[in-house]
Amino acid sequence: MSLFKPALLSSLKNYNRQHLAKDLISGSIVGVVAFPLAIVFAIASGVNPEDGIITAAVAGFVVSVLGGSKVQIAGPTGAFIGIIYGIIQQYGVGGLTVATLMAGAFLILMGALRLGTIIKFIPYPIVVGFTSGIAVTIFSTQVKDLLGLQLPSVPADFIEKWICYARHIGSIDLWTTATGLLSIAIIQLTPKFSKTLPGTLAAILVTTIGALLLRQYAGVGSIETIGDRFTISGQLPGLRLPDISWEAVKSLVGPALTIAVLGAIESLLSATVADGMTGNHHDSNTELIGQGIANLATPLFGGIPATGAIARTMININNGGRSPIAGVTHAVVLLLIFLVLMPYASYIPMACLAGVLVVVSYNMSGWRSFRRILHNPKSDVTVLLITFFLTIIVDLTVAIEVGLIAAFILFMRRMAENTDVRRISRTIDVNDDVDSPLNQEEHLVIPPGVDVFEINGPFFFGTGLRFEDIMSRIDKKPRVRIIRMRKVPFVDSTGIHNLTSLCESSQKDGIRIVLSGVRPSVHAVLEKSGFNELVGQENICANIQIALSRAAALAAQPRKR
């Protein structure tokens, strides 16, 4: 089976004019919607507006041509804002370029190693935790522009940022605040009146015209625009080769991995949601490789990290897009708009863009999912809150790392608690015995000189010490010990070590070990480790009847020392 199978190849089979017409219309609509969003995400990330458009166009084209989903639309997203801003603050734009290139290489490696399906197993509380944390972080970065606060600079630290806002709340500009609130209202209300006009585009058009009229005829010059802060250029950028040093590579491994993991999660989540709406099935590994190539390409033209954008992908599907041609069209339309309309973007109010990001952060917060998880088991709540607060207060890299470690530890604890090691006395009820061939009511009597212990659950490092502790506290020394393993789905090296230690210590005391009901998968692991030779193949029995018969025969033999 081929590892790299772009969805474009299969999409072109039986492709016709009707399909082309739908893809061209859908791609054009998505391109129009993506234009203001790319500007918003670029500015919020700390780069020039043009960089966002170039990222959306280049990444959108590459992912559509080389990705594993037929309808995925890629570009800059809100999830990367905090990461990109932090990297620029610490390492500069050059550092961001290197980190993005490294992230692209990591994504390609993930796809080549077939990790596309494994990424999906990241615990849901972690995904909700860092997504909600990113949403809060995005909102906190937009307060200055939304309210028009007069600040020399905004602190990077979350708590210091809000302390600074509180100290300067008296400098709020009412015209700017009204512009921001108006943009939020328009974005929220537009879908109720029109299903075709994007709310973001409507908000930008209305507030831009309004700000121009206020400046021209009412003398209101306090509403800051993109042109007041940035120099806008509508020229296509040339190839930019980064200055890469070994020291920079070493220092940016962490941020690059964060970009890669977050990009992988978001793109595969978007592709999975799209599959549910279209009935298609994306190729996860091909999608990761396509995303990786896109993130290798965008920095060479001054772009920023990109991934699959859920909202834009949904717009593509809802407007009839069903093949990567729609994504390619979206990229071409973006470039055309960039060349023709980019100079006019300088008139867009910063408060309007802040309003757009406030809506983005609200939609991204997933507060309903957050609230539901708070009613789940304590382990899920712990992982959720750890990831959420670390994302806000520290950074996303630490949040994901600590969240995964916490989830792993709590999962192991839960697994260990569900694994029971108990001693069976006198008789065994085989009515519900999965390793018993009997189909009648019967109780098996344990022969004299035989002890029976049962392990119920996974036998791994989390339960190995408990097993060892239970066995060490037994003073009675029988002739034979039967270890029932009918309910052991897997065993790891720690479990094998504990069984080996028990067998060796028992042999020194003249006690024989018999295993009962060992599953084929567990049996294969024991055989590969050499444990079968230690205990004796004849002492690994298929069910409890055979094990008891074998134990009775061994108990009748003279004790060996």
C-alpha positions as CSV (number, residue, x, y, z in Angstrom):
1,M,0.0,0.0,0.0
2,S,1.4,3.4,-1.0
3,L,2.2,5.7,1.9
4,F,1.6,9.0,-0.1
5,K,-1.7,9.1,-1.9
6,P,-2.9,12.7,-2.6
7,A,-6.6,13.0,-2.7
8,L,-6.4,15.0,-5.9
9,L,-5.5,12.0,-7.9
10,S,-8.6,10.0,-6.9
11,S,-10.8,13.1,-7.2
12,L,-10.1,13.6,-10.8
13,K,-11.5,10.2,-11.8
14,N,-15.0,10.7,-13.3
15,Y,-14.6,14.5,-12.9
16,N,-16.9,16.5,-15.1
17,R,-18.0,20.1,-15.9
18,Q,-20.7,20.0,-13.2
19,H,-18.2,19.2,-10.5
20,L,-15.8,21.8,-11.8
21,A,-18.5,24.5,-11.7
22,K,-19.4,23.7,-8.1
23,D,-15.7,23.7,-7.1
24,L,-15.0,27.0,-8.8
25,I,-18.0,28.7,-7.1
26,S,-17.2,27.2,-3.7
27,G,-13.5,28.0,-3.9
28,S,-14.2,31.6,-4.9
29,I,-16.5,32.1,-1.9
30,V,-13.9,30.6,0.5
31,G,-11.2,32.8,-1.0
32,V,-13.3,35.9,-0.3
33,V,-13.9,34.7,3.3
34,A,-10.3,33.7,3.8
35,F,-8.9,37.1,2.8
36,P,-9.9,39.1,5.9
37,L,-9.3,36.2,8.2
38,A,-5.7,35.8,6.9
39,I,-5.1,39.5,7.6
40,V,-6.6,39.2,11.1
41,F,-4.6,36.2,12.1
42,A,-1.4,37.7,10.7
43,I,-1.7,41.0,12.6
44,A,-2.7,39.2,15.8
45,S,0.4,36.9,15.4
46,G,2.7,39.9,15.2
47,V,3.5,39.8,11.4
48,N,2.5,42.0,8.5
49,P,-1.0,41.6,6.9
50,E,0.6,40.5,3.6
51,D,2.2,37.5,5.3
52,G,-1.2,36.1,6.3
53,I,-2.5,36.3,2.7
54,I,0.6,34.7,1.3
55,T,0.4,31.9,3.9
56,A,-3.3,31.2,3.0
57,A,-2.6,31.2,-0.7
58,V,0.6,29.0,-0.6
59,A,-0.5,26.6,2.1
60,G,-4.0,26.4,0.6
61,F,-2.6,25.5,-2.8
62,V,-0.1,22.9,-1.5
63,V,-2.4,21.1,0.9
64,S,-5.2,20.9,-1.8
65,V,-2.8,19.4,-4.3
66,L,-0.8,17.1,-2.0
67,G,-3.0,16.5,1.0
68,G,-5.1,13.5,1.9
69,S,-8.5,15.2,2.2
70,K,-10.6,16.2,-0.8
71,V,-12.2,19.3,0.8
72,Q,-9.6,20.5,3.3
73,I,-8.9,24.3,3.2
74,A,-5.6,25.2,4.8
75,G,-4.2,28.5,6.0
76,P,-3.3,30.5,9.1
77,T,-5.6,29.8,12.1
78,G,-6.3,31.3,15.5
79,A,-4.7,28.3,17.3
80,F,-1.2,29.5,16.2
81,I,-1.6,33.1,17.3
82,G,-0.1,32.7,20.7
83,I,2.7,30.4,19.6
84,I,3.8,32.6,16.7
85,Y,3.6,35.7,18.8
86,G,5.7,34.1,21.5
87,I,8.3,32.8,19.1
88,I,8.7,36.2,17.4
89,Q,9.0,37.9,20.8
90,Q,11.8,35.5,21.9
91,Y,13.6,34.6,18.6
92,G,12.4,37.2,16.1
93,V,10.9,36.7,12.6
94,G,14.0,34.7,11.5
95,G,13.4,32.3,14.4
96,L,9.8,31.9,13.3
97,T,10.9,31.0,9.8
98,V,13.3,28.3,11.1
99,A,10.7,26.9,13.5
100,T,8.1,26.7,10.7
101,L,10.5,24.9,8.5
102,M,11.4,22.5,11.3
103,A,7.7,21.9,12.0
104,G,7.1,21.1,8.3
105,A,9.9,18.5,8.5
106,F,8.4,17.0,11.7
107,L,5.0,16.8,10.0
108,I,6.4,15.0,7.0
109,L,8.2,12.6,9.4
110,M,5.0,11.9,11.3
111,G,3.3,11.0,8.1
112,A,6.2,8.8,6.9
113,L,6.1,7.0,10.2
114,R,2.3,6.5,9.9
115,L,1.5,8.5,13.0
116,G,-1.6,10.0,11.4
117,T,-3.9,7.7,13.4
118,I,-2.0,7.9,16.6
119,I,-2.3,11.7,16.8
120,K,-6.1,11.1,17.1
121,F,-5.6,9.4,20.4
122,I,-4.5,12.5,22.2
123,P,-7.0,12.7,25.2
124,Y,-10.1,14.8,24.6
125,P,-9.6,16.9,27.8
126,I,-6.2,17.9,26.6
127,V,-7.6,19.1,23.2
128,V,-10.4,21.0,24.9
129,G,-8.1,22.4,27.5
130,F,-5.5,23.9,25.2
131,T,-8.2,25.0,22.7
132,S,-10.1,26.9,25.4
133,G,-6.8,28.2,26.7
134,I,-5.8,29.5,23.2
135,A,-9.2,31.1,22.9
136,V,-8.8,33.0,26.2
137,T,-5.2,34.0,25.1
138,I,-6.5,35.3,21.8
139,F,-9.2,37.4,23.5
140,S,-6.7,38.8,26.0
141,T,-4.5,40.1,23.1
142,Q,-7.4,42.0,21.5
143,V,-8.6,44.1,24.5
144,K,-6.2,47.0,23.6
145,D,-7.5,47.3,20.0
146,L,-11.1,46.6,20.9
147,L,-11.3,49.4,23.4
148,G,-8.7,51.7,21.9
149,L,-6.6,51.8,25.1
150,Q,-3.6,54.1,24.9
151,L,-0.7,51.8,25.9
152,P,3.0,52.2,25.0
153,S,3.2,48.4,24.8
154,V,1.3,45.3,25.9
155,P,3.1,42.9,28.2
156,A,3.5,39.3,27.0
157,D,2.6,37.7,30.3
158,F,-1.1,37.0,30.7
159,I,-1.5,38.3,34.3
160,E,0.7,41.3,33.7
161,K,-1.4,42.1,30.5
162,W,-4.6,42.3,32.4
163,I,-3.0,44.3,35.2
164,C,-1.8,46.8,32.5
165,Y,-5.4,46.9,31.0
166,A,-6.9,47.7,34.4
167,R,-4.4,50.5,35.0
168,H,-5.1,52.1,31.6
169,I,-8.9,51.5,31.5
170,G,-9.4,55.3,31.8
171,S,-7.8,55.8,28.3
172,I,-10.6,53.9,26.6
173,D,-11.8,55.5,23.3
174,L,-15.5,55.3,22.8
175,W,-15.5,55.6,19.0
176,T,-13.0,52.7,18.8
177,T,-15.1,50.6,21.3
178,A,-18.3,51.3,19.3
179,T,-16.5,50.2,16.1
180,G,-15.4,46.9,17.7
181,L,-18.8,46.2,19.3
182,L,-20.5,47.0,16.0
183,S,-18.3,44.5,14.1
184,I,-19.1,41.8,16.7
185,A,-22.8,42.5,16.3
186,I,-22.7,42.4,12.5
187,I,-20.8,39.1,12.5
188,Q,-23.3,37.5,14.8
189,L,-26.4,38.9,13.1
190,T,-25.5,38.5,9.4
191,P,-26.2,34.8,9.2
192,K,-29.8,35.5,10.3
193,F,-30.4,37.7,7.3
194,S,-28.2,36.2,4.7
195,K,-26.8,32.7,4.2
196,T,-24.4,33.7,1.4
197,L,-22.8,36.9,2.7
198,P,-20.0,36.1,5.2
199,G,-20.4,38.0,8.5
200,T,-16.8,38.9,8.7
201,L,-16.8,40.5,5.3
202,A,-19.9,42.4,6.1
203,A,-18.4,43.7,9.3
204,I,-15.2,44.8,7.6
205,L,-17.2,46.6,4.8
206,V,-19.5,48.4,7.2
207,T,-17.0,49.5,9.8
208,T,-14.4,50.5,7.1
209,I,-16.9,52.8,5.3
210,G,-18.1,54.1,8.7
211,A,-14.6,54.9,9.9
212,L,-13.8,56.7,6.6
213,L,-17.0,58.8,6.8
214,L,-16.4,59.7,10.5
215,R,-12.8,60.8,9.7
216,Q,-13.8,62.7,6.6
217,Y,-17.0,64.5,7.8
218,A,-17.0,64.4,11.6
219,G,-13.3,64.8,12.2
220,V,-13.1,61.6,14.2
221,G,-9.4,60.5,13.8
222,S,-9.1,58.3,16.9
223,I,-10.2,55.0,15.1
224,E,-6.9,53.4,14.3
225,T,-6.7,51.5,11.0
226,I,-4.3,48.9,9.5
227,G,-2.6,51.7,7.5
228,D,-1.8,53.6,10.7
229,R,0.2,50.7,12.0
230,F,1.5,48.9,8.9
231,T,2.8,49.8,5.5
232,I,0.6,47.9,3.1
233,S,2.1,46.4,-0.1
234,G,0.2,44.6,-2.9
235,Q,3.3,43.1,-4.5
236,L,4.1,39.4,-4.5
237,P,7.1,38.6,-2.3
238,G,10.3,37.0,-3.6
239,L,11.9,33.9,-2.4
240,R,13.4,34.4,1.1
241,L,16.1,31.9,2.1
242,P,16.5,31.8,5.9
243,D,19.7,32.0,7.8
244,I,19.8,28.7,9.6
245,S,22.4,27.9,12.3
246,W,22.8,24.8,14.5
247,E,22.3,26.9,17.6
248,A,19.0,28.2,16.3
249,V,17.8,24.7,15.4
250,K,18.6,23.4,18.9
251,S,16.8,26.2,20.7
252,L,13.7,26.0,18.4
253,V,13.1,22.2,18.6
254,G,10.4,22.7,21.4
255,P,8.4,25.4,19.6
256,A,8.7,23.6,16.3
257,L,7.4,20.4,17.8
258,T,4.5,22.4,19.3
259,I,3.6,23.8,15.9
260,A,3.8,20.4,14.3
261,V,1.7,18.6,16.9
262,L,-0.9,21.4,17.0
263,G,-1.0,21.5,13.3
264,A,-1.4,17.8,13.0
265,I,-4.2,17.7,15.6
266,E,-6.1,20.6,14.0
267,S,-5.7,19.4,10.4
268,L,-6.8,15.8,11.2
269,L,-9.7,17.0,13.3
270,S,-10.8,19.3,10.4
271,A,-10.5,16.4,7.9
272,T,-12.4,14.0,10.2
273,V,-15.3,16.5,10.7
274,A,-15.3,17.0,6.9
275,D,-15.5,13.2,6.4
276,G,-18.6,13.1,8.5
277,M,-20.3,15.8,6.4
278,T,-19.3,14.4,2.9
279,G,-19.1,10.7,3.5
280,N,-15.5,10.6,2.3
281,H,-12.5,9.1,4.1
282,H,-9.3,11.1,4.2
283,D,-5.8,9.6,4.4
284,S,-4.3,10.8,7.6
285,N,-0.7,10.1,6.8
286,T,-0.9,11.7,3.3
287,E,-2.6,14.7,5.0
288,L,0.3,15.1,7.4
289,I,2.8,14.9,4.6
290,G,0.9,17.5,2.6
291,Q,0.7,19.8,5.7
292,G,4.4,19.3,6.2
293,I,5.3,20.3,2.6
294,A,3.0,23.4,3.0
295,N,4.9,24.5,6.1
296,L,8.2,24.0,4.3
297,A,6.9,26.2,1.4
298,T,5.2,29.1,3.2
299,P,8.2,30.4,5.1
300,L,10.2,30.7,1.9
301,F,7.8,33.4,0.8
302,G,7.5,35.1,4.2
303,G,4.6,33.1,5.4
304,I,3.7,31.8,8.9
305,P,2.6,28.3,10.1
306,A,-0.5,26.9,8.5
307,T,-2.9,24.0,9.1
308,G,-6.3,22.8,8.1
309,A,-8.9,25.4,9.0
310,I,-12.2,23.9,10.2
311,A,-14.4,26.9,9.6
312,R,-13.1,27.5,6.0
313,T,-13.4,23.8,5.3
314,M,-17.0,23.8,6.4
315,I,-17.7,26.8,4.2
316,N,-16.2,24.9,1.3
317,I,-18.4,21.9,1.9
318,N,-21.6,24.0,2.5
319,N,-21.1,25.7,-0.8
320,G,-20.7,22.5,-2.8
321,G,-16.9,22.0,-2.9
322,R,-16.2,18.3,-3.2
323,S,-12.6,18.1,-4.6
324,P,-9.2,19.7,-4.1
325,I,-9.9,21.9,-7.1
326,A,-12.0,24.1,-4.8
327,G,-9.0,24.5,-2.5
328,V,-6.8,25.4,-5.5
329,T,-9.4,27.9,-6.6
330,H,-9.5,29.5,-3.2
331,A,-5.7,30.0,-3.3
332,V,-5.9,31.6,-6.8
333,V,-8.7,33.9,-5.7
334,L,-6.7,35.0,-2.7
335,L,-3.8,35.9,-4.9
336,L,-6.0,37.9,-7.2
337,I,-7.6,39.8,-4.3
338,F,-4.1,40.4,-2.9
339,L,-2.9,42.0,-6.1
340,V,-6.0,44.1,-6.7
341,L,-7.4,45.0,-3.3
342,M,-4.5,44.8,-0.8
343,P,-3.8,48.6,-0.8
344,Y,-7.4,49.2,0.3
345,A,-6.9,47.0,3.3
346,S,-5.1,49.9,5.0
347,Y,-8.5,51.5,5.7
348,I,-9.8,48.6,7.8
349,P,-10.1,49.6,11.5
350,M,-8.0,47.7,14.0
351,A,-11.1,47.6,16.3
352,C,-13.0,45.7,13.6
353,L,-10.2,43.1,13.3
354,A,-10.2,42.8,17.1
355,G,-14.0,42.2,17.0
356,V,-13.5,39.5,14.4
357,L,-11.0,37.8,16.7
358,V,-13.3,38.1,19.7
359,V,-15.9,36.1,17.8
360,V,-13.2,33.7,16.7
361,S,-12.1,33.2,20.3
362,Y,-15.6,32.7,21.5
363,N,-16.3,30.1,18.8
364,M,-13.0,28.4,19.5
365,S,-13.5,28.3,23.3
366,G,-15.7,25.3,23.3
367,W,-17.2,26.4,26.6
368,R,-20.0,23.9,26.4
369,S,-17.5,21.0,26.0
370,F,-15.4,22.5,28.8
371,R,-18.5,22.6,31.1
372,R,-19.4,19.0,30.3
373,I,-16.0,17.7,31.1
374,L,-16.2,19.3,34.5
375,H,-18.9,16.8,35.3
376,N,-16.7,13.8,34.2
377,P,-14.3,11.8,36.4
378,K,-11.8,13.7,38.5
379,S,-8.9,12.5,36.3
380,D,-10.4,14.1,33.2
381,V,-11.2,17.4,35.1
382,T,-7.6,17.4,36.4
383,V,-6.1,17.0,32.9
384,L,-8.5,19.7,31.5
385,L,-7.7,22.3,34.1
386,I,-3.9,21.7,34.1
387,T,-3.8,22.1,30.3
388,F,-6.1,25.1,30.3
389,F,-4.3,27.1,32.9
390,L,-0.8,26.2,31.7
391,T,-1.8,27.3,28.2
392,I,-2.9,30.7,29.5
393,I,-0.2,31.3,32.2
394,V,2.9,29.6,30.7
395,D,2.7,28.5,27.1
396,L,1.2,25.8,24.9
397,T,4.4,23.8,24.7
398,V,4.5,23.2,28.4
399,A,0.7,22.8,28.6
400,I,0.7,19.9,26.0
401,E,3.7,18.2,27.6
402,V,2.4,18.4,31.2
403,G,-1.1,17.6,30.1
404,L,0.0,14.4,28.3
405,I,2.1,13.3,31.3
406,A,-0.8,14.0,33.7
407,A,-3.2,12.1,31.4
408,F,-0.8,9.2,31.1
409,I,-0.2,9.0,34.9
410,L,-3.9,9.2,35.7
411,F,-4.8,6.7,33.0
412,M,-2.2,4.3,34.4
413,R,-3.6,4.8,37.9
414,R,-7.1,4.1,36.7
415,M,-6.0,1.0,34.9
416,A,-4.1,-0.2,38.0
417,E,-7.2,0.4,40.2
418,N,-9.2,-1.7,37.8
419,T,-6.8,-4.6,37.9
420,D,-7.5,-7.0,40.8
421,V,-5.3,-9.7,42.2
422,R,-7.2,-12.1,44.5
423,R,-6.9,-15.5,46.1
424,I,-9.6,-18.1,45.5
425,S,-10.4,-20.5,48.4
426,R,-11.8,-24.0,48.3
427,T,-14.1,-24.0,45.2
428,I,-14.3,-22.4,41.8
429,D,-17.6,-21.5,40.1
430,V,-17.2,-22.1,36.4
431,N,-20.7,-21.1,35.3
432,D,-19.3,-17.8,33.8
433,D,-15.8,-19.1,33.1
434,V,-14.4,-17.9,29.8
435,D,-11.6,-20.5,30.0
436,S,-13.8,-23.4,30.9
437,P,-15.3,-25.9,28.4
438,L,-18.1,-26.8,30.7
439,N,-21.7,-25.6,29.9
440,Q,-23.3,-26.8,33.1
441,E,-23.5,-25.7,36.6
442,E,-20.5,-27.1,38.4
443,H,-18.1,-26.1,41.2
444,L,-14.5,-27.3,41.0
445,V,-12.8,-28.2,44.2
446,I,-9.3,-27.1,44.8
447,P,-7.0,-30.1,45.6
448,P,-5.1,-30.1,48.9
449,G,-1.7,-28.4,48.7
450,V,-2.8,-26.1,45.9
451,D,-3.4,-22.3,46.0
452,V,-5.3,-20.5,43.3
453,F,-4.7,-16.8,42.5
454,E,-6.4,-14.8,39.8
455,I,-5.2,-11.6,38.0
456,N,-8.2,-9.7,36.7
457,G,-7.1,-6.9,34.3
458,P,-4.0,-5.8,32.5
459,F,-0.8,-7.1,34.1
460,F,1.6,-4.1,33.6
461,F,4.0,-2.0,35.6
462,G,1.1,-0.2,37.3
463,T,-0.1,-3.5,38.9
464,G,3.1,-5.5,39.1
465,L,4.1,-4.1,42.5
466,R,0.7,-4.9,43.9
467,F,0.9,-8.5,42.7
468,E,4.4,-8.8,44.1
469,D,3.3,-7.3,47.5
470,I,0.3,-9.7,47.8
471,M,2.5,-12.7,47.0
472,S,5.2,-11.6,49.4
473,R,2.7,-11.4,52.4
474,I,1.6,-15.0,52.0
475,D,3.1,-17.1,54.8
476,K,1.6,-20.4,53.7
477,K,3.7,-22.5,51.3
478,P,1.6,-24.8,49.2
479,R,2.9,-27.5,46.9
480,V,1.5,-25.7,43.8
481,R,0.3,-22.2,42.9
482,I,-2.1,-21.7,40.1
483,I,-2.1,-18.3,38.5
484,R,-5.3,-17.7,36.6
485,M,-4.8,-15.2,33.7
486,R,-8.0,-15.7,31.7
487,K,-8.9,-11.9,32.2
488,V,-5.4,-10.6,31.5
489,P,-5.6,-8.8,28.0
490,F,-1.9,-8.0,27.9
491,V,1.3,-8.2,29.9
492,D,4.3,-5.9,29.8
493,S,8.0,-6.5,30.8
494,T,7.2,-5.5,34.4
495,G,4.5,-8.2,34.6
496,I,6.9,-10.8,33.0
497,H,9.5,-9.8,35.6
498,N,7.1,-10.2,38.5
499,L,6.0,-13.6,37.2
500,T,9.6,-14.7,36.7
501,S,10.6,-13.5,40.2
502,L,7.6,-15.4,41.7
503,C,8.5,-18.6,39.7
504,E,12.2,-18.4,40.7
505,S,11.4,-17.8,44.4
506,S,8.7,-20.5,44.4
507,Q,11.1,-23.0,42.9
508,K,13.6,-22.3,45.7
509,D,10.9,-23.2,48.2
510,G,9.9,-26.3,46.3
511,I,6.6,-24.7,45.0
512,R,5.5,-25.3,41.4
513,I,3.8,-22.7,39.3
514,V,0.9,-23.4,36.9
515,L,-0.7,-20.8,34.6
516,S,-4.3,-21.1,33.6
517,G,-6.4,-19.6,30.8
518,V,-3.5,-17.7,29.2
519,R,-4.7,-15.8,26.1
520,P,-2.9,-16.4,22.8
521,S,-1.5,-12.9,22.7
522,V,-0.2,-13.1,26.2
523,H,1.1,-16.6,25.6
524,A,3.1,-15.3,22.7
525,V,4.7,-12.5,24.8
526,L,5.6,-15.0,27.5
527,E,7.1,-17.4,25.0
528,K,9.1,-14.7,23.4
529,S,10.6,-13.6,26.8
530,G,11.7,-17.2,27.6
531,F,9.3,-17.5,30.6
532,N,7.8,-20.7,29.1
533,E,11.1,-22.5,29.5
534,L,11.3,-21.4,33.2
535,V,7.8,-22.5,34.2
536,G,7.6,-25.5,31.7
537,Q,5.4,-25.5,28.7
538,E,3.3,-28.3,30.2
539,N,2.4,-26.1,33.1
540,I,0.7,-23.5,30.9
541,C,-2.8,-24.8,30.7
542,A,-5.7,-23.8,28.5
543,N,-8.4,-23.8,31.2
544,I,-8.9,-24.2,34.9
545,Q,-9.9,-27.9,34.7
546,I,-6.7,-28.8,33.1
547,A,-4.7,-26.6,35.5
548,L,-6.3,-28.2,38.6
549,S,-5.6,-31.7,37.2
550,R,-2.0,-30.7,36.5
551,A,-1.7,-29.1,39.9
552,A,-3.1,-32.2,41.7
553,A,-0.5,-34.4,39.9
554,L,2.3,-32.1,40.8
555,A,1.2,-31.9,44.5
556,A,1.3,-35.7,44.7
557,Q,5.0,-35.7,43.7
558,P,7.7,-35.4,46.4
559,R,8.7,-31.8,47.1
560,K,11.9,-30.8,45.2
561,R,14.5,-28.5,46.8
